């Protein structure tokens, strides 16, 4: 919240400074201040951590991208689409540490808020299918994989979707997992 207030004060001050420079006849400095005001305006509508994180993703440095996404402490104050992408990227990049339950919760929230690109929705549904498979909900995972396959128009994730579908065919169902837990796992026969 403090960052938002600072951005507002900077934007208003910069805009006032630009107008006063033009009014007093300092055209050269006024033109320079237009660029400064535009830069402040970009940061007013885009969170600087998101810009840095996507730049690190483009460079292929996922750990630094995860660091920048994790530094966004209050995504609820971001605009709707940016909040969806922050939740989406935090879930995808932190899926190993967070576990399937928290990853699933973040991905469902990001999908409910709304992701823009179809391939991002497809990746989110594929990760959701993986989380459902880990918790034993095979039918839901297969449904999500079918939806991800429809959304993947370029065929970029074709191999990953096929691999997940093959793994789901071999995975035990939730009922089989429950039965194994009740029976205490597989018992070894004593040696004679």
Secondary structure in CASP SS format (residue, H / E / C, confidence):
PFRMAT SS
TARGET T0000
AUTHOR 0000-0000-0000
METHOD secondary structure of the structure
MODEL  1
X C 1.00
X H 1.00
X H 1.00
X H 1.00
X H 1.00
X H 1.00
X H 1.00
X H 1.00
X H 1.00
X H 1.00
X H 1.00
X H 1.00
X H 1.00
X H 1.00
X H 1.00
X H 1.00
X H 1.00
X H 1.00
X H 1.00
X H 1.00
X H 1.00
X H 1.00
X H 1.00
X C 1.00
X C 1.00
X C 1.00
X H 1.00
X H 1.00
X H 1.00
X H 1.00
X H 1.00
X H 1.00
X H 1.00
X H 1.00
X H 1.00
X H 1.00
X H 1.00
X H 1.00
X H 1.00
X H 1.00
X H 1.00
X H 1.00
X H 1.00
X H 1.00
X H 1.00
X C 1.00
X C 1.00
X H 1.00
X H 1.00
X H 1.00
X H 1.00
X H 1.00
X H 1.00
X H 1.00
X H 1.00
X H 1.00
X H 1.00
X H 1.00
X H 1.00
X C 1.00
X C 1.00
X H 1.00
X H 1.00
X H 1.00
X H 1.00
X H 1.00
X H 1.00
X H 1.00
X H 1.00
X H 1.00
X C 1.00
X C 1.00
X C 1.00
X C 1.00
X H 1.00
X H 1.00
X H 1.00
X C 1.00
X C 1.00
X H 1.00
X H 1.00
X H 1.00
X H 1.00
X H 1.00
X H 1.00
X H 1.00
X H 1.00
X H 1.00
X H 1.00
X H 1.00
X H 1.00
X H 1.00
X H 1.00
X C 1.00
X H 1.00
X H 1.00
X H 1.00
X H 1.00
X C 1.00
X H 1.00
X H 1.00
X H 1.00
X H 1.00
X H 1.00
X H 1.00
X H 1.00
X H 1.00
X H 1.00
X H 1.00
X H 1.00
X H 1.00
X H 1.00
X H 1.00
X C 1.00
X C 1.00
X C 1.00
X C 1.00
X H 1.00
X H 1.00
X H 1.00
X H 1.00
X H 1.00
X H 1.00
X H 1.00
X H 1.00
X H 1.00
X H 1.00
X H 1.00
X H 1.00
X H 1.00
X H 1.00
X H 1.00
X H 1.00
X H 1.00
X C 1.00
X C 1.00
X C 1.00
X H 1.00
X H 1.00
X H 1.00
X H 1.00
X H 1.00
X H 1.00
X H 1.00
X H 1.00
X H 1.00
X H 1.00
X H 1.00
X H 1.00
X H 1.00
X H 1.00
X C 1.00
X C 1.00
X C 1.00
X C 1.00
X C 1.00
X C 1.00
X H 1.00
X H 1.00
X H 1.00
X H 1.00
X H 1.00
X H 1.00
X H 1.00
X H 1.00
X H 1.00
X H 1.00
X H 1.00
X H 1.00
X H 1.00
X C 1.00
X C 1.00
X C 1.00
X H 1.00
X H 1.00
X H 1.00
X H 1.00
X H 1.00
X H 1.00
X H 1.00
X H 1.00
X H 1.00
X C 1.00
X C 1.00
X C 1.00
X C 1.00
X C 1.00
X C 1.00
X C 1.00
X C 1.00
X C 1.00
X C 1.00
END
